[in-house]
Amino acid sequence: QVQLVESGGGFVQAGGSLRLSCAASGRIFRSNSMAWFRQAPGKEREFVAAVSSSGGRTFYSDSVKGRFTISRDNAKNTLYLQMNSLKPDDTAVYYCAADRWEYRPDPTTANEYPYWGQGTQVTVSS
């Protein structure tokens, strides 16, 4: 059974920081690229960041570049998203996703990811 479990969401004021974690089952983590997506009420799921299986390649959406950092610890089977300088527009449910491949040149399409967590809510107040 493939499982991805997010944690670390919460309520924070604008300008603050949060770190999200995603614990994964070993079978689908160490050989798979991983990503974070988010979905705000009434909006489509949006790509946030991705990292290759080794952690050597990262990719960010323009809206979070310079503020968010994606990383992974393959020894702990855990994916992270460090979010700094948060804005009210960052309010959404954040999901981690696992790909079938070690690296994807274009990691931004949600439908390409077969494995998803249940999501964690991030709320940023102004």
N, CA, C and O atoms as CSV, one atom per row, in Angstrom:
chain,resi,resn,atom,element,x,y,z
A,1,GLN,N,N,0.844,-1.189,0.000
A,1,GLN,CA,C,0.000,0.000,0.000
A,1,GLN,C,C,0.883,1.243,0.000
A,1,GLN,O,O,1.746,1.393,0.865
A,2,VAL,N,N,0.674,2.117,-0.949
A,2,VAL,CA,C,1.417,3.362,-1.046
A,2,VAL,C,C,0.768,4.393,-0.139
A,2,VAL,O,O,-0.444,4.604,-0.190
A,3,GLN,N,N,1.576,5.027,0.683
A,3,GLN,CA,C,1.047,6.065,1.571
A,3,GLN,C,C,1.939,7.292,1.594
A,3,GLN,O,O,3.162,7.193,1.690
A,4,LEU,N,N,1.306,8.444,1.503
A,4,LEU,CA,C,1.965,9.732,1.676
A,4,LEU,C,C,1.176,10.498,2.722
A,4,LEU,O,O,-0.034,10.673,2.577
A,5,VAL,N,N,1.838,10.954,3.769
A,5,VAL,CA,C,1.154,11.626,4.863
A,5,VAL,C,C,1.809,12.977,5.119
A,5,VAL,O,O,2.962,13.052,5.543
A,6,GLU,N,N,1.045,14.058,4.850
A,6,GLU,CA,C,1.553,15.408,5.070
A,6,GLU,C,C,1.304,15.856,6.507
A,6,GLU,O,O,0.388,15.379,7.176
A,7,SER,N,N,2.144,16.783,6.963
A,7,SER,CA,C,1.957,17.416,8.266
A,7,SER,C,C,2.652,18.779,8.236
A,7,SER,O,O,3.411,19.085,7.317
A,8,GLY,N,N,2.376,19.586,9.257
A,8,GLY,CA,C,3.056,20.861,9.397
A,8,GLY,C,C,2.257,22.076,8.984
A,8,GLY,O,O,2.718,23.206,9.139
A,9,GLY,N,N,1.058,21.854,8.455
A,9,GLY,CA,C,0.229,23.001,8.100
A,9,GLY,C,C,-0.267,23.723,9.338
A,9,GLY,O,O,-0.118,23.243,10.461
A,10,GLY,N,N,-0.867,24.898,9.109
A,10,GLY,CA,C,-1.401,25.658,10.230
A,10,GLY,C,C,-1.757,27.068,9.828
A,10,GLY,O,O,-1.904,27.395,8.650
A,11,PHE,N,N,-1.888,27.887,10.847
A,11,PHE,CA,C,-2.297,29.285,10.673
A,11,PHE,C,C,-1.095,30.158,10.984
A,11,PHE,O,O,-0.438,29.981,12.009
A,12,VAL,N,N,-0.805,31.114,10.084
A,12,VAL,CA,C,0.354,31.976,10.284
A,12,VAL,C,C,0.042,33.358,9.719
A,12,VAL,O,O,-0.751,33.492,8.787
A,13,GLN,N,N,0.661,34.365,10.281
A,13,GLN,CA,C,0.480,35.719,9.765
A,13,GLN,C,C,1.379,35.944,8.550
A,13,GLN,O,O,2.404,35.283,8.383
A,14,ALA,N,N,0.973,36.881,7.715
A,14,ALA,CA,C,1.764,37.234,6.544
A,14,ALA,C,C,3.187,37.594,6.963
A,14,ALA,O,O,3.405,38.300,7.948
A,15,GLY,N,N,4.149,37.088,6.187
A,15,GLY,CA,C,5.552,37.293,6.504
A,15,GLY,C,C,6.157,36.183,7.327
A,15,GLY,O,O,7.376,36.116,7.484
A,16,GLY,N,N,5.319,35.311,7.855
A,16,GLY,CA,C,5.795,34.215,8.687
A,16,GLY,C,C,6.276,33.026,7.880
A,16,GLY,O,O,6.340,33.075,6.652
A,17,SER,N,N,6.615,31.949,8.591
A,17,SER,CA,C,7.172,30.749,7.970
A,17,SER,C,C,6.484,29.492,8.490
A,17,SER,O,O,5.986,29.454,9.615
A,18,LEU,N,N,6.470,28.480,7.657
A,18,LEU,CA,C,6.023,27.144,8.028
A,18,LEU,C,C,6.885,26.132,7.295
A,18,LEU,O,O,7.413,26.411,6.219
A,19,ARG,N,N,7.022,24.959,7.887
A,19,ARG,CA,C,7.686,23.858,7.194
A,19,ARG,C,C,6.736,22.676,7.118
A,19,ARG,O,O,6.288,22.157,8.140
A,20,LEU,N,N,6.436,22.259,5.906
A,20,LEU,CA,C,5.611,21.089,5.681
A,20,LEU,C,C,6.488,19.850,5.538
A,20,LEU,O,O,7.609,19.916,5.034
A,21,SER,N,N,5.954,18.726,5.991
A,21,SER,CA,C,6.631,17.442,5.838
A,21,SER,C,C,5.687,16.462,5.162
A,21,SER,O,O,4.466,16.573,5.273
A,22,CYS,N,N,6.274,15.503,4.462
A,22,CYS,CA,C,5.496,14.431,3.824
A,22,CYS,C,C,6.248,13.129,4.053
A,22,CYS,O,O,7.321,12.908,3.491
A,23,ALA,N,N,5.672,12.278,4.882
A,23,ALA,CA,C,6.276,10.976,5.163
A,23,ALA,C,C,5.766,9.962,4.146
A,23,ALA,O,O,4.562,9.849,3.918
A,24,ALA,N,N,6.692,9.227,3.538
A,24,ALA,CA,C,6.330,8.310,2.462
A,24,ALA,C,C,6.756,6.891,2.774
A,24,ALA,O,O,7.724,6.659,3.497
A,25,SER,N,N,6.009,5.937,2.210
A,25,SER,CA,C,6.424,4.549,2.317
A,25,SER,C,C,7.657,4.346,1.445
A,25,SER,O,O,7.767,4.939,0.373
A,26,GLY,N,N,8.585,3.508,1.903
A,26,GLY,CA,C,9.893,3.409,1.273
A,26,GLY,C,C,9.857,2.962,-0.166
A,26,GLY,O,O,10.698,3.371,-0.966
A,27,ARG,N,N,8.895,2.130,-0.506
A,27,ARG,CA,C,8.879,1.559,-1.844
A,27,ARG,C,C,8.737,2.623,-2.921
A,27,ARG,O,O,9.243,2.451,-4.030
A,28,ILE,N,N,8.065,3.702,-2.615
A,28,ILE,CA,C,7.808,4.695,-3.651
A,28,ILE,C,C,8.544,5.990,-3.419
A,28,ILE,O,O,8.232,6.990,-4.065
A,29,PHE,N,N,9.488,6.010,-2.543
A,29,PHE,CA,C,10.105,7.294,-2.239
A,29,PHE,C,C,11.488,7.439,-2.840
A,29,PHE,O,O,11.723,8.398,-3.575
A,30,ARG,N,N,12.394,6.554,-2.571
A,30,ARG,CA,C,13.802,6.793,-2.866
A,30,ARG,C,C,14.118,6.791,-4.353
A,30,ARG,O,O,15.135,7.355,-4.758
A,31,SER,N,N,13.292,6.184,-5.167
A,31,SER,CA,C,13.536,6.129,-6.608
A,31,SER,C,C,12.594,7.017,-7.396
A,31,SER,O,O,12.511,6.919,-8.620
A,32,ASN,N,N,11.885,7.885,-6.690
A,32,ASN,CA,C,10.845,8.663,-7.338
A,32,ASN,C,C,11.016,10.143,-7.108
A,32,ASN,O,O,11.334,10.581,-6.002
A,33,SER,N,N,10.805,10.911,-8.157
A,33,SER,CA,C,10.735,12.349,-7.952
A,33,SER,C,C,9.469,12.678,-7.167
A,33,SER,O,O,8.484,11.942,-7.223
A,34,MET,N,N,9.506,13.778,-6.442
A,34,MET,CA,C,8.406,14.176,-5.571
A,34,MET,C,C,8.067,15.638,-5.841
A,34,MET,O,O,8.881,16.401,-6.361
A,35,ALA,N,N,6.847,16.002,-5.474
A,35,ALA,CA,C,6.416,17.376,-5.716
A,35,ALA,C,C,5.419,17.824,-4.655
A,35,ALA,O,O,4.815,17.013,-3.953
A,36,TRP,N,N,5.268,19.138,-4.564
A,36,TRP,CA,C,4.203,19.748,-3.771
A,36,TRP,C,C,3.274,20.493,-4.730
A,36,TRP,O,O,3.716,21.197,-5.638
A,37,PHE,N,N,1.994,20.315,-4.503
A,37,PHE,CA,C,0.955,21.069,-5.177
A,37,PHE,C,C,0.094,21.736,-4.118
A,37,PHE,O,O,0.169,21.390,-2.939
A,38,ARG,N,N,-0.719,22.685,-4.537
A,38,ARG,CA,C,-1.661,23.304,-3.611
A,38,ARG,C,C,-2.958,23.608,-4.330
A,38,ARG,O,O,-2.998,23.754,-5.551
A,39,GLN,N,N,-4.019,23.699,-3.541
A,39,GLN,CA,C,-5.330,23.998,-4.100
A,39,GLN,C,C,-6.085,24.916,-3.160
A,39,GLN,O,O,-6.359,24.564,-2.013
A,40,ALA,N,N,-6.414,26.085,-3.655
A,40,ALA,CA,C,-7.214,27.041,-2.910
A,40,ALA,C,C,-8.688,26.836,-3.244
A,40,ALA,O,O,-9.000,26.282,-4.298
A,41,PRO,N,N,-9.595,27.264,-2.380
A,41,PRO,CA,C,-11.037,27.089,-2.639
A,41,PRO,C,C,-11.447,27.698,-3.981
A,41,PRO,O,O,-11.141,28.854,-4.272
A,42,GLY,N,N,-12.138,26.906,-4.782
A,42,GLY,CA,C,-12.628,27.393,-6.059
A,42,GLY,C,C,-11.595,27.465,-7.163
A,42,GLY,O,O,-11.880,27.955,-8.256
A,43,LYS,N,N,-10.398,26.980,-6.882
A,43,LYS,CA,C,-9.327,27.033,-7.886
A,43,LYS,C,C,-8.822,25.631,-8.211
A,43,LYS,O,O,-9.042,24.686,-7.453
A,44,GLU,N,N,-8.145,25.514,-9.347
A,44,GLU,CA,C,-7.555,24.244,-9.726
A,44,GLU,C,C,-6.288,23.980,-8.909
A,44,GLU,O,O,-5.672,24.894,-8.360
A,45,ARG,N,N,-5.925,22.695,-8.851
A,45,ARG,CA,C,-4.697,22.323,-8.165
A,45,ARG,C,C,-3.515,22.927,-8.915
A,45,ARG,O,O,-3.440,22.860,-10.142
A,46,GLU,N,N,-2.594,23.519,-8.156
A,46,GLU,CA,C,-1.516,24.309,-8.721
A,46,GLU,C,C,-0.162,23.720,-8.318
A,46,GLU,O,O,0.038,23.359,-7.158
A,47,PHE,N,N,0.755,23.625,-9.263
A,47,PHE,CA,C,2.098,23.155,-8.978
A,47,PHE,C,C,2.839,24.173,-8.119
A,47,PHE,O,O,2.726,25.380,-8.330
A,48,VAL,N,N,3.597,23.671,-7.149
A,48,VAL,CA,C,4.393,24.540,-6.274
A,48,VAL,C,C,5.887,24.284,-6.474
A,48,VAL,O,O,6.636,25.204,-6.803
A,49,ALA,N,N,6.317,23.041,-6.278
A,49,ALA,CA,C,7.746,22.730,-6.366
A,49,ALA,C,C,7.916,21.231,-6.578
A,49,ALA,O,O,7.033,20.439,-6.251
A,50,ALA,N,N,9.076,20.854,-7.136
A,50,ALA,CA,C,9.392,19.447,-7.360
A,50,ALA,C,C,10.871,19.214,-7.111
A,50,ALA,O,O,11.686,20.132,-7.193
A,51,VAL,N,N,11.200,17.961,-6.804
A,51,VAL,CA,C,12.592,17.576,-6.572
A,51,VAL,C,C,12.819,16.194,-7.159
A,51,VAL,O,O,11.955,15.323,-7.056
A,52,SER,N,N,13.978,15.989,-7.777
A,52,SER,CA,C,14.307,14.691,-8.356
A,52,SER,C,C,14.570,13.667,-7.245
A,52,SER,O,O,14.666,14.020,-6.070
A,53,SER,N,N,14.684,12.412,-7.635
A,53,SER,CA,C,14.834,11.342,-6.642
A,53,SER,C,C,16.086,11.518,-5.787
A,53,SER,O,O,16.070,11.204,-4.597
A,54,SER,N,N,17.152,12.007,-6.371
A,54,SER,CA,C,18.404,12.198,-5.625
A,54,SER,C,C,18.413,13.495,-4.826
A,54,SER,O,O,19.243,13.676,-3.935
A,55,GLY,N,N,17.501,14.383,-5.142
A,55,GLY,CA,C,17.494,15.707,-4.518
A,55,GLY,C,C,18.352,16.720,-5.251
A,55,GLY,O,O,18.421,17.881,-4.848
A,56,GLY,N,N,19.006,16.295,-6.321
A,56,GLY,CA,C,19.937,17.176,-7.009
A,56,GLY,C,C,19.295,18.208,-7.910
A,56,GLY,O,O,19.921,19.216,-8.239
A,57,ARG,N,N,18.070,17.978,-8.311
A,57,ARG,CA,C,17.384,18.930,-9.190
A,57,ARG,C,C,16.090,19.377,-8.537
A,57,ARG,O,O,15.315,18.561,-8.037
A,58,THR,N,N,15.868,20.673,-8.547
A,58,THR,CA,C,14.641,21.244,-8.014
A,58,THR,C,C,14.014,22.175,-9.036
A,58,THR,O,O,14.683,22.695,-9.930
A,59,PHE,N,N,12.720,22.369,-8.880
A,59,PHE,CA,C,11.972,23.196,-9.826
A,59,PHE,C,C,10.868,23.883,-9.043
A,59,PHE,O,O,10.214,23.256,-8.208
A,60,TYR,N,N,10.653,25.180,-9.308
A,60,TYR,CA,C,9.674,25.957,-8.554
A,60,TYR,C,C,8.752,26.734,-9.489
A,60,TYR,O,O,9.137,27.126,-10.591
A,61,SER,N,N,7.542,26.940,-9.026
A,61,SER,CA,C,6.669,27.861,-9.739
A,61,SER,C,C,7.165,29.281,-9.518
A,61,SER,O,O,7.824,29.570,-8.519
A,62,ASP,N,N,6.848,30.149,-10.442
A,62,ASP,CA,C,7.298,31.538,-10.318
A,62,ASP,C,C,6.720,32.206,-9.070
A,62,ASP,O,O,7.343,33.100,-8.497
A,63,SER,N,N,5.543,31.777,-8.653
A,63,SER,CA,C,4.880,32.425,-7.525
A,63,SER,C,C,5.562,32.154,-6.191
A,63,SER,O,O,5.359,32.900,-5.234
A,64,VAL,N,N,6.369,31.092,-6.112
A,64,VAL,CA,C,7.008,30.761,-4.837
A,64,VAL,C,C,8.526,30.816,-4.907
A,64,VAL,O,O,9.194,30.692,-3.881
A,65,LYS,N,N,9.077,31.000,-6.090
A,65,LYS,CA,C,10.528,31.001,-6.256
A,65,LYS,C,C,11.159,32.084,-5.390
A,65,LYS,O,O,10.711,33.231,-5.391
A,66,GLY,N,N,12.193,31.715,-4.655
A,66,GLY,CA,C,12.867,32.649,-3.768
A,66,GLY,C,C,12.294,32.691,-2.365
A,66,GLY,O,O,12.915,33.242,-1.456
A,67,ARG,N,N,11.110,32.111,-2.179
A,67,ARG,CA,C,10.470,32.099,-0.854
A,67,ARG,C,C,10.352,30.682,-0.285
A,67,ARG,O,O,10.469,30.484,0.924
A,68,PHE,N,N,10.122,29.705,-1.153
A,68,PHE,CA,C,9.943,28.322,-0.723
A,68,PHE,C,C,11.161,27.503,-1.126
A,68,PHE,O,O,11.818,27.790,-2.127
A,69,THR,N,N,11.454,26.469,-0.320
A,69,THR,CA,C,12.536,25.545,-0.629
A,69,THR,C,C,12.044,24.115,-0.447
A,69,THR,O,O,11.556,23.749,0.623
A,70,ILE,N,N,12.175,23.310,-1.496
A,70,ILE,CA,C,11.820,21.900,-1.422
A,70,ILE,C,C,13.090,21.101,-1.171
A,70,ILE,O,O,14.147,21.404,-1.725
A,71,SER,N,N,12.976,20.080,-0.332
A,71,SER,CA,C,14.112,19.221,-0.049
A,71,SER,C,C,13.592,17.843,0.346
A,71,SER,O,O,12.398,17.658,0.581
A,72,ARG,N,N,14.500,16.890,0.413
A,72,ARG,CA,C,14.107,15.543,0.795
A,72,ARG,C,C,15.239,14.892,1.575
A,72,ARG,O,O,16.415,15.194,1.377
A,73,ASP,N,N,14.848,13.992,2.465
A,73,ASP,CA,C,15.793,13.179,3.217
A,73,ASP,C,C,15.468,11.724,2.900
A,73,ASP,O,O,14.544,11.150,3.476
A,74,ASN,N,N,16.219,11.136,1.994
A,74,ASN,CA,C,15.903,9.768,1.571
A,74,ASN,C,C,16.148,8.753,2.679
A,74,ASN,O,O,15.547,7.678,2.672
A,75,ALA,N,N,17.006,9.071,3.618
A,75,ALA,CA,C,17.230,8.155,4.752
A,75,ALA,C,C,16.006,8.098,5.657
A,75,ALA,O,O,15.762,7.090,6.319
A,76,LYS,N,N,15.237,9.188,5.681
A,76,LYS,CA,C,14.033,9.252,6.520
A,76,LYS,C,C,12.748,9.112,5.709
A,76,LYS,O,O,11.651,9.171,6.264
A,77,ASN,N,N,12.884,8.928,4.403
A,77,ASN,CA,C,11.696,8.818,3.531
A,77,ASN,C,C,10.761,10.008,3.721
A,77,ASN,O,O,9.544,9.847,3.812
A,78,THR,N,N,11.337,11.190,3.781
A,78,THR,CA,C,10.547,12.383,4.067
A,78,THR,C,C,10.857,13.501,3.082
A,78,THR,O,O,12.013,13.768,2.753
A,79,LEU,N,N,9.808,14.135,2.628
A,79,LEU,CA,C,9.877,15.307,1.753
A,79,LEU,C,C,9.513,16.533,2.573
A,79,LEU,O,O,8.655,16.467,3.453
A,80,TYR,N,N,10.170,17.658,2.282
A,80,TYR,CA,C,9.917,18.887,3.021
A,80,TYR,C,C,9.588,20.044,2.080
A,80,TYR,O,O,9.956,20.048,0.905
A,81,LEU,N,N,8.886,21.017,2.638
A,81,LEU,CA,C,8.689,22.291,1.944
A,81,LEU,C,C,8.826,23.392,2.990
A,81,LEU,O,O,7.942,23.584,3.825
A,82,GLN,N,N,9.940,24.110,2.936
A,82,GLN,CA,C,10.152,25.254,3.806
A,82,GLN,C,C,9.536,26.472,3.129
A,82,GLN,O,O,9.907,26.827,2.010
A,83,MET,N,N,8.594,27.107,3.819
A,83,MET,CA,C,7.881,28.241,3.257
A,83,MET,C,C,8.175,29.481,4.082
A,83,MET,O,O,7.820,29.547,5.259
A,84,ASN,N,N,8.812,30.449,3.478
A,84,ASN,CA,C,9.149,31.709,4.135
A,84,ASN,C,C,8.416,32.871,3.470
A,84,ASN,O,O,7.906,32.739,2.357
A,85,SER,N,N,8.369,33.986,4.147
A,85,SER,CA,C,7.728,35.198,3.620
A,85,SER,C,C,6.340,34.884,3.074
A,85,SER,O,O,5.994,35.279,1.960
A,86,LEU,N,N,5.561,34.180,3.859
A,86,LEU,CA,C,4.244,33.741,3.402
A,86,LEU,C,C,3.319,34.924,3.167
A,86,LEU,O,O,3.381,35.943,3.856
A,87,LYS,N,N,2.455,34.751,2.163
A,87,LYS,CA,C,1.488,35.771,1.777
A,87,LYS,C,C,0.083,35.184,1.884
A,87,LYS,O,O,-0.076,33.964,1.842
A,88,PRO,N,N,-0.932,36.028,2.019
A,88,PRO,CA,C,-2.315,35.505,2.037
A,88,PRO,C,C,-2.637,34.662,0.806
A,88,PRO,O,O,-3.408,33.707,0.906
A,89,ASP,N,N,-2.067,34.992,-0.350
A,89,ASP,CA,C,-2.302,34.212,-1.565
A,89,ASP,C,C,-1.745,32.793,-1.481
A,89,ASP,O,O,-2.080,31.958,-2.321
A,90,ASP,N,N,-0.914,32.503,-0.500
A,90,ASP,CA,C,-0.398,31.147,-0.315
A,90,ASP,C,C,-1.385,30.251,0.420
A,90,ASP,O,O,-1.146,29.051,0.553
A,91,THR,N,N,-2.481,30.811,0.895
A,91,THR,CA,C,-3.493,30.026,1.596
A,91,THR,C,C,-4.079,28.966,0.675
A,91,THR,O,O,-4.587,29.274,-0.403
A,92,ALA,N,N,-4.000,27.711,1.113
A,92,ALA,CA,C,-4.469,26.592,0.296
A,92,ALA,C,C,-4.278,25.297,1.085
A,92,ALA,O,O,-3.647,25.278,2.142
A,93,VAL,N,N,-4.838,24.222,0.542
A,93,VAL,CA,C,-4.478,22.882,0.999
A,93,VAL,C,C,-3.259,22.450,0.194
A,93,VAL,O,O,-3.261,22.507,-1.036
A,94,TYR,N,N,-2.234,22.023,0.891
A,94,TYR,CA,C,-0.986,21.611,0.245
A,94,TYR,C,C,-0.909,20.088,0.214
A,94,TYR,O,O,-1.138,19.415,1.218
A,95,TYR,N,N,-0.580,19.563,-0.971
A,95,TYR,CA,C,-0.501,18.123,-1.179
A,95,TYR,C,C,0.910,17.729,-1.628
A,95,TYR,O,O,1.534,18.426,-2.428
A,96,CYS,N,N,1.396,16.619,-1.110
A,96,CYS,CA,C,2.603,16.054,-1.694
A,96,CYS,C,C,2.202,14.954,-2.676
A,96,CYS,O,O,1.167,14.304,-2.524
A,97,ALA,N,N,3.043,14.768,-3.674
A,97,ALA,CA,C,2.769,13.800,-4.732
A,97,ALA,C,C,4.055,13.095,-5.118
A,97,ALA,O,O,5.137,13.682,-5.082
A,98,ALA,N,N,3.925,11.824,-5.489
A,98,ALA,CA,C,5.066,11.031,-5.929
A,98,ALA,C,C,4.883,10.628,-7.391
A,98,ALA,O,O,3.802,10.212,-7.809
A,99,ASP,N,N,5.949,10.759,-8.143
A,99,ASP,CA,C,5.938,10.392,-9.556
A,99,ASP,C,C,6.399,8.949,-9.720
A,99,ASP,O,O,6.888,8.332,-8.774
A,100,ARG,N,N,6.239,8.419,-10.928
A,100,ARG,CA,C,6.748,7.082,-11.224
A,100,ARG,C,C,8.231,7.108,-11.573
A,100,ARG,O,O,8.893,6.071,-11.548
A,101,TRP,N,N,8.749,8.275,-11.896
A,101,TRP,CA,C,10.091,8.380,-12.454
A,101,TRP,C,C,11.044,9.106,-11.513
A,101,TRP,O,O,10.622,9.820,-10.604
A,102,GLU,N,N,12.337,8.909,-11.749
A,102,GLU,CA,C,13.354,9.564,-10.930
A,102,GLU,C,C,13.422,11.060,-11.212
A,102,GLU,O,O,13.756,11.858,-10.337
A,103,TYR,N,N,13.102,11.421,-12.441
A,103,TYR,CA,C,13.206,12.830,-12.831
A,103,TYR,C,C,12.240,13.080,-13.974
A,103,TYR,O,O,12.114,12.249,-14.874
A,104,ARG,N,N,11.580,14.179,-13.950
A,104,ARG,CA,C,10.673,14.559,-15.032
A,104,ARG,C,C,11.052,15.969,-15.474
A,104,ARG,O,O,11.042,16.884,-14.650
A,105,PRO,N,N,11.387,16.176,-16.758
A,105,PRO,CA,C,11.792,17.514,-17.217
A,105,PRO,C,C,10.738,18.579,-16.955
A,105,PRO,O,O,11.073,19.716,-16.621
A,106,ASP,N,N,9.459,18.217,-17.107
A,106,ASP,CA,C,8.382,19.144,-16.798
A,106,ASP,C,C,7.531,18.536,-15.690
A,106,ASP,O,O,6.667,17.703,-15.964
A,107,PRO,N,N,7.763,18.938,-14.445
A,107,PRO,CA,C,7.064,18.301,-13.318
A,107,PRO,C,C,5.777,18.983,-12.894
A,107,PRO,O,O,5.273,18.709,-11.805
A,108,THR,N,N,5.232,19.863,-13.722
A,108,THR,CA,C,4.170,20.750,-13.262
A,108,THR,C,C,2.755,20.240,-13.447
A,108,THR,O,O,1.815,20.900,-13.003
A,109,THR,N,N,2.562,19.089,-14.086
A,109,THR,CA,C,1.219,18.603,-14.398
A,109,THR,C,C,0.746,17.616,-13.360
A,109,THR,O,O,1.333,16.546,-13.200
A,110,ALA,N,N,-0.315,17.968,-12.652
A,110,ALA,CA,C,-0.803,17.138,-11.544
A,110,ALA,C,C,-1.209,15.737,-12.019
A,110,ALA,O,O,-0.972,14.755,-11.317
A,111,ASN,N,N,-1.813,15.643,-13.194
A,111,ASN,CA,C,-2.308,14.348,-13.671
A,111,ASN,C,C,-1.205,13.328,-13.913
A,111,ASN,O,O,-1.485,12.135,-14.036
A,112,GLU,N,N,0.036,13.775,-13.982
A,112,GLU,CA,C,1.150,12.862,-14.222
A,112,GLU,C,C,1.571,12.109,-12.957
A,112,GLU,O,O,2.338,11.149,-13.039
A,113,TYR,N,N,1.086,12.527,-11.803
A,113,TYR,CA,C,1.504,11.937,-10.529
A,113,TYR,C,C,0.465,10.912,-10.072
A,113,TYR,O,O,-0.703,11.259,-9.893
A,114,PRO,N,N,0.872,9.661,-9.881
A,114,PRO,CA,C,-0.098,8.637,-9.493
A,114,PRO,C,C,-0.362,8.548,-7.990
A,114,PRO,O,O,-1.360,7.957,-7.577
A,115,TYR,N,N,0.512,9.123,-7.168
A,115,TYR,CA,C,0.376,8.947,-5.719
A,115,TYR,C,C,0.251,10.316,-5.043
A,115,TYR,O,O,0.998,11.250,-5.335
A,116,TRP,N,N,-0.726,10.400,-4.124
A,116,TRP,CA,C,-1.024,11.667,-3.469
A,116,TRP,C,C,-1.269,11.467,-1.982
A,116,TRP,O,O,-1.770,10.427,-1.553
A,117,GLY,N,N,-0.908,12.478,-1.204
A,117,GLY,CA,C,-1.284,12.512,0.194
A,117,GLY,C,C,-2.672,13.099,0.362
A,117,GLY,O,O,-3.342,13.441,-0.613
A,118,GLN,N,N,-3.096,13.212,1.620
A,118,GLN,CA,C,-4.445,13.695,1.910
A,118,GLN,C,C,-4.514,15.214,2.009
A,118,GLN,O,O,-5.604,15.787,2.002
A,119,GLY,N,N,-3.370,15.866,2.101
A,119,GLY,CA,C,-3.316,17.323,2.145
A,119,GLY,C,C,-3.225,17.872,3.554
A,119,GLY,O,O,-3.661,17.240,4.517
A,120,THR,N,N,-2.646,19.067,3.658
A,120,THR,CA,C,-2.572,19.785,4.932
A,120,THR,C,C,-2.891,21.255,4.667
A,120,THR,O,O,-2.400,21.845,3.705
A,121,GLN,N,N,-3.721,21.834,5.533
A,121,GLN,CA,C,-4.200,23.197,5.315
A,121,GLN,C,C,-3.165,24.216,5.786
A,121,GLN,O,O,-2.620,24.112,6.884
A,122,VAL,N,N,-2.912,25.196,4.934
A,122,VAL,CA,C,-2.081,26.345,5.285
A,122,VAL,C,C,-2.934,27.591,5.122
A,122,VAL,O,O,-3.495,27.836,4.054
A,123,THR,N,N,-3.027,28.373,6.184
A,123,THR,CA,C,-3.807,29.607,6.156
A,123,THR,C,C,-2.909,30.767,6.568
A,123,THR,O,O,-2.303,30.747,7.639
A,124,VAL,N,N,-2.830,31.773,5.708
A,124,VAL,CA,C,-1.986,32.941,5.953
A,124,VAL,C,C,-2.886,34.159,6.080
A,124,VAL,O,O,-3.620,34.498,5.152
A,125,SER,N,N,-2.828,34.808,7.219
A,125,SER,CA,C,-3.667,35.980,7.447
A,125,SER,C,C,-2.903,37.255,7.086
A,125,SER,O,O,-1.676,37.313,7.167
A,126,SER,N,N,-3.660,38.261,6.691
A,126,SER,CA,C,-3.029,39.536,6.300
A,126,SER,C,C,-2.855,40.452,7.501
A,126,SER,O,O,-2.343,41.563,7.362
